[in-house]
Amino acid sequence: MNVELRALRAENVILGLDVSEADLRLGGQMRANARPSSPAVELSFASTVGPLRYRLDRFVSPSRSLGADWLHNLRAIVLTLNSLRSIDRYGVAGSGEQYAGWRQIEAQPHSAAPEDPLDTLFRLSGALPGSEDTLARINNMARRNAHPDRGGSTEDWLAYQAAASALGLL
């Protein structure tokens, strides 16, 4: 563990175990007879790539003769740090980006479900659905209102063209 922590120039190293307050001395050290109540381990420290924290509680030994469970989890963390450092060592990455963790992928703007072509024509024409106007008249009003030269926007014009094309009016 010391080799990996030195390679990352770790400072303020904290090893967290699941022990009760009665198992700790006044100075923060564990008592000799302290037994963690779970295999959970947390290793946190400040490093050259920023603050890092690793938690693990997955490994449980089938027998006490193989050592304390928390030691297996600490070993797994140290092996992980060694593998991450090998990424720098072999030149795959050079600025410690492997320690950054998984970043959330930016969400794309949610686009609403496409509007029904006939509803688009009614919206652009200003006519109310169910009006007595014929489809040809509603189409003409929608075309006139949506056209950029007549005060419409580019988005309205593109919506008009898509709706009219879907309805076979172009």
Secondary structure, DSSP 8 states (H G I E B T S, - for coil): -HHHHHHTT-EEEEEEE---GGGB-TTS-B-TT---SSS-EEEEEEETTEEEEEEE-----SSGGG--HHHHHHHHHHHHHHHHHHHHHTTS-SSSGGGS----------------HHHHHHHHH---TT-S--HHHHHHHHHHHH-GGGT--HHHHHHHHHHHHHTT--
